[in-house]
C-alpha cells in the first residue's frame, strides 16, 4: 500500500498531545490515527475505482483495434499489461473484502 507508512508517521507526529497523562496521550494519538486511516482508506478506494475505470476504457480501445484487424505486437502487449493490472486491482479488492468479513 503506497503511502501508508508515511501517512501513519505523519498522523502520529501531527496528532494532538496530552502531556498530563501518558496513557491519555497514547489513546488520543491512536484515535487520531484511526480517523486518518479511515480517510486514507476511502480516498485510496476511490482512486482504485478511478484507475479501474480508466483501464477498462483503455482495454476497450485496444480490443477494438484488435477486432478490426489492425493489431500490432504493441497492442497485444498493452492488452496483456492492462488485463494484469485489472486482475491485480481485483485481487486487492478481494483481499480487502475478506479482511472486512473477519
C-alpha positions in Angstrom: 0.0 0.0 0.0 1.8 3.0 -1.3 1.9 6.0 1.1 0.5 4.1 4.1 3.7 4.2 6.2 4.2 7.9 5.5 0.6 8.6 6.3 0.9 6.8 9.6 4.2 8.6 10.5 2.7 12.0 9.7 -0.5 11.2 11.5 1.3 10.1 14.6 3.6 13.1 14.6 0.8 15.6 13.9 -1.7 14.2 16.4 -2.6 16.3 19.5 -0.5 15.7 22.6 -1.7 15.4 26.2 1.3 15.8 28.4 -0.6 15.3 31.7 -1.0 11.6 31.3 0.9 9.1 29.1 -2.0 6.7 28.7 -4.3 9.5 27.7 -1.7 10.8 25.3 -1.4 7.3 23.7 -5.2 6.9 23.5 -5.6 10.3 21.9 -2.9 9.6 19.3 -4.5 6.2 18.4 -7.9 7.8 18.0 -6.4 10.5 15.7 -4.5 7.9 13.7 -7.7 5.7 13.4 -9.5 8.7 11.8 -6.6 9.4 9.5 -6.5 5.7 8.3 -10.3 5.8 7.6 -9.9 8.9 5.4 -6.9 7.4 3.7 -8.7 4.1 3.1 -11.7 5.9 1.5 -9.6 8.0 -0.8 -7.4 5.0 -1.8 -10.6 3.0 -2.6 -11.9 5.9 -4.8 -8.6 6.1 -6.5 -8.6 2.3 -7.3 -12.1 2.6 -8.8 -11.0 5.5 -11.0 -7.9 3.6 -12.1 -10.0 0.5 -12.9 -12.5 2.5 -14.9 -9.6 4.1 -16.9 -8.0 0.7 -17.5 -11.4 -0.7 -18.8 -11.6 2.2 -21.3 -8.1 1.6 -22.5 -8.9 -2.1 -22.8 -11.9 -1.3 -25.0 -9.8 0.8 -27.3 -7.1 -1.9 -27.6 -9.8 -4.6 -28.1 -11.4 -2.5 -30.8 -8.1 -2.2 -32.7 -7.6 -6.0 -32.4 -11.1 -6.8 -33.5 -10.7 -4.5 -36.6 -7.6 -6.5 -37.6 -5.3 -3.5 -37.1 -3.4 -5.1 -34.2 0.3 -4.8 -33.6 2.7 -6.6 -31.3 2.5 -3.5 -29.0 -1.4 -3.8 -28.9 -1.1 -7.4 -27.8 1.5 -6.5 -25.2 -0.5 -3.5 -24.0 -3.7 -5.6 -23.7 -1.8 -8.1 -21.5 -0.5 -5.4 -19.3 -4.0 -3.9 -18.9 -5.5 -7.2 -18.0 -2.8 -7.9 -15.5 -3.4 -4.5 -13.8 -7.1 -5.2 -13.7 -6.5 -8.6 -12.1 -4.2 -7.0 -9.5 -6.9 -4.5 -8.6 -9.5 -7.3 -8.3 -7.2 -9.4 -6.1 -6.6 -6.4 -3.8 -10.4 -5.8 -3.6 -11.0 -9.5 -2.8 -8.3 -9.4 -0.1 -9.9 -6.2 1.4 -13.3 -7.8 1.3 -12.0 -11.0 3.0 -10.4 -8.9 5.8 -13.6 -6.9 6.4 -15.5 -10.2 6.7 -13.3 -11.4 9.6 
